[in-house]
Amino acid sequence: MNQKQYLLLVDDNDKYAEKIKNYFSKTYEIHRAYNGKSALELLEKNGINFYNLILTDITMESQLAGIHFLKKARKMGYNGKIIIASTGFNYSIALNFAALFLNSLKVDYLIPKNSVLNNEITFYPCKFFPKIQNTVSII
């Protein structure tokens, strides 16, 4: 039997969140948080490793940005997969950003903004830029 899989989607932009939800809804039950603070509350409520996958935006405007949220989630003991959706900026900027921050947070994949907008979500493994992978290998 398949065990139910849960994804925590953290994004303050309805347009991007809806596209991401549509993409992952066949594999995961999705719980959405609009900011880092409410995402942390969901982790506390459901248990730190309840979610098989966290997918968060980096550049949320409200309260805790995605990076601050991820730091707190890792500090709390979250050990699952993490995907960053760089919906606030494009891949070339995200690549430089990733080298500085994402490896230390043990982020597994980066999804660039353009792939979300085009409904063709592309995954870039954070440890091996610029190799591209599709979802089959991660879900």
C-alpha positions, -999 to 999 in steps of 0.1 A, spaced: 0 0 0 11 35 -7 16 57 24 1 92 21 27 118 12 25 154 26 40 185 11 43 218 29 41 246 4 52 280 17 45 308 -7 28 342 -4 20 345 -41 -13 328 -51 -3 326 -88 29 306 -82 14 286 -54 -15 274 -76 8 263 -104 30 244 -79 0 229 -62 -14 217 -96 19 201 -104 24 182 -71 -12 174 -62 -12 139 -79 16 128 -56 12 148 -24 -15 161 -1 -6 198 1 -8 220 31 -1 257 23 14 284 44 15 320 33 46 329 53 74 314 73 56 320 106 25 300 97 48 273 82 66 269 115 32 267 132 22 238 109 55 220 116 49 224 154 12 213 151 18 183 128 52 172 140 86 181 127 89 153 102 52 150 92 60 165 58 79 144 33 87 175 14 89 213 20 87 235 -10 92 272 -2 97 305 -19 129 323 -10 116 359 -13 84 362 6 75 397 17 58 389 50 73 380 84 99 353 78 115 349 44 120 314 31 157 312 41 149 322 77 120 296 78 143 269 65 170 277 91 145 274 118 130 242 104 164 225 102 172 238 137 140 222 149 151 189 134 134 187 100 152 160 80 130 156 49 136 169 14 136 206 6 129 223 -27 133 261 -32 111 278 -57 129 309 -68 98 326 -79 111 361 -68 140 360 -93 153 340 -122 178 311 -123 210 330 -129 205 350 -97 193 320 -79 224 300 -89 247 326 -72 224 327 -42 224 289 -39 261 287 -37 261 310 -7 231 297 12 213 266 0 240 239 5 244 249 42 206 244 46 208 210 28 184 221 1 179 193 -24 165 211 -55 159 245 -69 130 253 -92 136 285 -113 108 311 -118 105 306 -155 97 269 -153 69 276 -128 55 303 -150 56 280 -180 40 251 -161 70 229 -169 86 226 -136 123 219 -138 144 207 -109 181 217 -105 199 196 -79 216 221 -55 248 201 -51 253 196 -88 243 227 -107 235 229 -136 224 193 -141 186 191 -147 163 164 -134 126 158 -137 101 150 -110 102 113 -115 135 110 -96 124 129 -66 88 119 -59 
